[in-house]
Amino acid sequence: MISPSTNLGLVPLKPGSGTFPLPGVDADIVDENGNSLPPEEKGFIVIKKPWPGMFMTLYKDPERYKEVYWSKFDGMYYPGDYAVRDRDGYFWFLGRADEVLNVSGHRLGTIEIEDAIVSHDAITEAAVAGKPDKVKGESIVVFCVVHKNYTPSEDLKNELKIHVRKEIGPVATPDGIHFVNMLPKTRSGKIMRRVVKAVASGSEIGDVTTLEDGASVEEVKSALAEFSKSLD
């Protein structure tokens, strides 16, 4: 629904941006109260009126459809994503609004931290999760895949922490960085952050029928176990 293809043809691209809403899609970015936000302010993306191809309900669960997608903002469809619009009107998605960590009272999106990690030349992929912390509320745990030209090491971990501090700020500094050969992904290649979060917090992993490779879960568990041993 946000795409460079419009009724005027392709629009100029900006790497990382979805560009503009398709014809017939009235998208906006709003604050917690549903008020439209000016450019360069992070908020919730909403669709303000029906659009071609919208789905009308969830199979056998119309109440859940209303609760999940229509209850947060009166009269507006809420898909559950953070976004920002630049001064040229381009939309930039920042990740799921429910994938937010509360670190010492600061709300940090996991995608923001992941983007900071992978912007380092040594990292090809990363997944971030929160782990319960008695002092900070949640601590930041990172699992990442190292580029073949780099070697995992304590020095690299420290370098990545400094890198995140520069990119986002001190509050986003990871408490633990763990190197793995692969991350848990679906068969379509999407990182299963739910699984990563479950491993990091020590909770039940749940359904993994869509997991591409079960060995990836053991990779994450093993990396976390090695870190725990180093603290003993």
Residue, then its C-alpha position, 0 to 999 in steps of 0.5 A: m500500500i506504500s509503493p513507488s508505483t503510482n498513477l503517474g508511473l514510478v517515482p524517484l526512490k530513496p533507499g530504505s523508504g517505501t515512498f508514497p501511498l498507492p492511489g486510493v490509500d489515505a495514509d497518515i502518521v499520528d501520535e498517541n491521540g490520533n493527531s496527525l504529525p508533522p514531517e520528521e516526527k516518529g509516530f504510528i502509521v494509519i489508514k484513514k479511510p477504506w481502500p481498494g482490496m481491504f479485508m473486512t474481517l478475520y475468519k470466524d473472529p470479527e471481534r478480534y478484527k475490530e479490536v486489533y485493527w480499529s480500536k486504537f484510533d477511532g475510525m482509522y485502521y491501525p496496522g501496528d507499525y511505527a513510521v516517519r515521513d520526511r519533508d518530501g512526503y516519503f514514508w519510512f517504516l521503523g518497525r513494529a510498534d509492539e517490538v519496543l524495549n523499555v530500557s530505564g524508562h526509554r522506549l527503543g524500537t528493536i529495529e532501530i538497534e538492529d539497523a545500527i548494528v548492521s550499519h557496521d561493516a562487520i555485521t551482515e544480520a542482527a536480531v535484538a531482544g529484551k531480557p528482564d532486568k531488575v534495575k533497567g526493566e529490560s536489558i538489550v540482547v543482540f544476536c548477530v552474524v559476522h561478515k566472512n571477512y571479520t572474526p568474532s571477538e571480544d574486541l569486536k563486541n566492544e567496537l559494536k557497543i561503541h558504534v551503537r552508542k554513537e548511532i543512537g545514544p548511551v541508553a541503547t548500548p547492548d548488555g550482551i552481544h552474541f555471535v551466531n552462524m545463523l538466525p532463526k528465520t521463516r522459510s520466506g527468510k523473515i527473522m523470527r524475533r519472537v523466537v529470539k526474544a523467547v530464548a533471550s528471556g528464558s520463556e517458552i519458544g512456542d510454535v516453530t512450524t514455520l522455522e526454516d532450520g531448527a539448528s538456528v534456535e540451538e545456535v542462539k541458545s548455545a551463544l547465550a549459554e556460553f555467555s552465561k558461563s562466562l559470568d559464573 
